[in-house]
Amino acid sequence: MPISVYPSSPLPSVPYEWTTSRPIARSGPLWRPVTRALTRFDCPTVSLPYRNLPWADAMDLLVFWNGMGGANGIFMFIDLLGIGESPVGMAWENLYVCVGTGTTGSDGQAVWDLPCYAGTSHIVYVNGSVLSASHYTIDTTGTNGVDEITFNTGYIPTTAQIVSVTATCRRVMLQARFADDSFPLTAEEPFRLSGNIRIMEVR
């Protein structure tokens, strides 16, 4: 299904900040709290700094913001760092891909988008163990041109298997949303806007 992509223009100031979190659920009394992890992998947030943007550029970002319904909408974010580098992007380790859907290794979903764009040196893990590169293929035909993995018959992940990947790439949040409820760019001088737009991954 098509999904909108966060604008690559205007570019934010670089470098910018990536942070990660491991969300948990809390319950019980203060004197005996009970917590439960909601994910086995980190959920990233990125803060994009824009400084002295011309009015027209800021309006392009506002149009996208409004099109997404502010923090309510879901879109794809492709990292803007490492463009023009060789290899493209930065080295990322153990990025979450999926939980399998098959029962035998020969059924279930065989094709998945990877959280990578223009990636190289992919290493794929299933439940933490390296999967031989002869058991899958990776190309750039995923949603909006992201890297895509196709598992060979017999090695399709089952419901008990978690897939992750290490690669040098532009990192992708396959599903993301704005982290703040209000548009953060404000005018510091006439017709020039500045601020930080925060984006967080959702699953």
C-alpha positions in Angstrom: 0.0 0.0 0.0 1.4 3.4 -0.9 2.7 5.5 2.0 3.9 9.2 1.9 7.6 9.9 2.4 8.9 12.8 4.6 10.3 15.5 2.3 14.0 15.4 1.5 13.9 19.1 0.7 14.6 21.5 2.3 17.4 19.7 4.1 17.8 20.1 7.8 21.0 21.3 9.4 23.5 18.4 9.9 24.5 16.6 11.9 21.2 16.0 13.7 20.2 13.9 16.7 19.0 10.3 16.8 17.8 8.9 20.1 16.4 5.5 21.0 14.0 4.2 23.6 12.6 0.9 24.8 9.0 1.6 25.8 7.5 -0.3 28.7 4.1 -0.7 30.3 3.8 0.0 34.0 1.2 -1.2 36.6 1.0 -2.0 40.3 1.5 0.2 43.4 4.4 2.5 43.8 5.9 0.2 46.4 5.8 -2.8 44.1 5.8 -1.7 40.5 5.4 -4.2 37.6 6.8 -3.4 34.2 6.7 -5.2 30.9 8.8 -4.4 27.8 6.7 -3.5 24.8 9.4 -4.2 22.2 12.6 -6.3 22.0 14.2 -3.6 19.7 14.7 0.1 20.2 12.3 2.6 18.8 14.2 5.6 17.4 13.3 9.3 17.4 15.1 11.9 15.2 15.2 15.6 15.8 15.6 17.6 12.6 16.9 21.1 13.1 15.9 23.8 10.6 17.5 27.2 10.8 16.4 30.4 9.0 14.3 28.6 6.4 12.9 30.9 3.7 9.2 31.2 3.9 8.5 29.1 0.8 10.6 26.2 2.2 8.9 26.3 5.6 5.5 26.3 3.8 6.5 23.1 2.0 7.0 21.4 5.3 3.8 22.8 6.7 1.9 21.5 3.7 3.3 18.0 4.4 2.5 18.4 8.1 -1.1 19.3 7.4 -1.4 16.5 4.8 -0.5 14.0 7.5 -3.0 15.5 10.0 -0.2 16.6 12.2 0.9 14.0 14.7 -2.0 11.8 13.7 -0.7 10.7 10.4 1.6 7.8 9.5 4.4 8.2 6.9 7.8 6.8 5.9 11.0 8.6 7.0 14.3 8.0 5.1 17.4 9.3 6.9 18.8 12.4 5.3 22.4 11.8 6.7 25.0 10.2 4.6 23.7 11.3 1.2 26.6 11.5 -1.2 28.9 9.4 1.0 30.6 6.3 -0.3 29.1 3.9 0.7 25.9 5.7 1.2 24.7 6.3 4.7 26.1 5.1 8.0 26.7 1.7 9.6 23.6 0.5 11.6 23.4 -2.7 13.6 20.6 -5.1 14.5 17.7 -3.1 13.1 14.3 -4.7 13.5 12.7 -6.1 10.4 9.7 -8.3 11.2 8.3 -11.3 13.1 7.6 -14.2 10.7 4.2 -15.3 9.7 4.8 -18.8 8.5 4.4 -22.2 10.2 6.9 -24.4 8.2 9.5 -22.2 6.7 7.9 -22.7 3.3 4.7 -20.7 3.8 3.9 -17.2 5.3 5.2 -13.9 4.0 8.4 -14.2 2.1 9.0 -10.6 1.0 9.6 -7.8 3.5 10.7 -4.1 3.4 14.0 -3.5 5.2 14.6 -0.4 7.3 17.4 0.5 4.9 17.8 2.7 1.8 20.6 2.2 -0.7 22.1 -0.3 1.7 25.4 -2.3 1.4 27.0 -5.1 3.4 23.7 -6.5 4.7 23.8 -9.2 7.4 20.5 -10.8 8.2 19.7 -12.4 11.6 16.9 -14.8 12.5 16.5 -15.0 16.3 19.9 -13.5 16.7 21.8 -16.0 14.4 23.3 -15.0 11.1 21.3 -16.4 8.1 23.4 -17.5 5.2 23.2 -15.1 2.2 22.3 -18.0 0.0 18.9 -18.3 1.7 17.6 -14.8 0.6 18.0 -12.1 -2.0 18.0 -8.3 -1.3 17.2 -5.6 -3.9 15.9 -2.1 -4.0 12.3 -2.7 -5.1 10.7 -2.2 -1.7 8.1 0.5 -0.9 9.3 3.9 -2.1 12.6 2.3 -3.2 13.7 0.9 0.1 15.7 -2.3 0.3 13.6 -5.4 0.1 14.4 -9.0 1.2 12.9 -12.1 -0.3 13.4 -15.3 1.6 13.9 -18.6 -0.3 11.4 -21.4 0.2 12.4 -23.4 3.2 13.8 -20.3 5.0 10.7 -18.1 5.2 10.5 -16.8 8.8 7.9 -18.5 11.0 5.8 -17.0 13.8 8.4 -17.9 16.4 11.2 -16.1 14.5 12.3 -12.4 14.7 14.3 -11.0 11.8 16.8 -8.1 12.1 19.5 -6.7 9.8 22.9 -4.9 10.0 23.9 -2.7 7.1 25.5 0.5 5.9 22.6 2.5 4.7 20.3 5.5 5.1 18.2 4.3 8.0 14.4 4.0 7.3 11.5 4.3 9.7 9.0 2.3 7.7 6.2 3.8 9.7 6.7 7.1 11.5 4.7 10.0 12.9 5.4 13.5 14.2 6.3 13.4 17.9 4.7 16.8 18.7 1.2 18.0 18.4 2.0 21.4 17.1 4.1 22.6 14.1 7.4 23.6 15.6 8.8 26.1 13.2 8.5 29.7 14.3 9.6 33.1 12.8 12.8 34.4 14.4 13.1 37.2 11.8 10.7 38.3 9.0 9.9 35.5 6.6 12.6 33.2 8.1 11.5 30.3 10.3 13.5 28.0 12.6 12.8 25.0 14.9 13.2 21.3 15.4 10.8 18.8 13.8 10.8 15.5 15.8 9.8 12.3 14.2 9.4 8.9 15.9 9.0 5.4 14.7 5.8 3.5 15.3 5.1 -0.3 14.9 
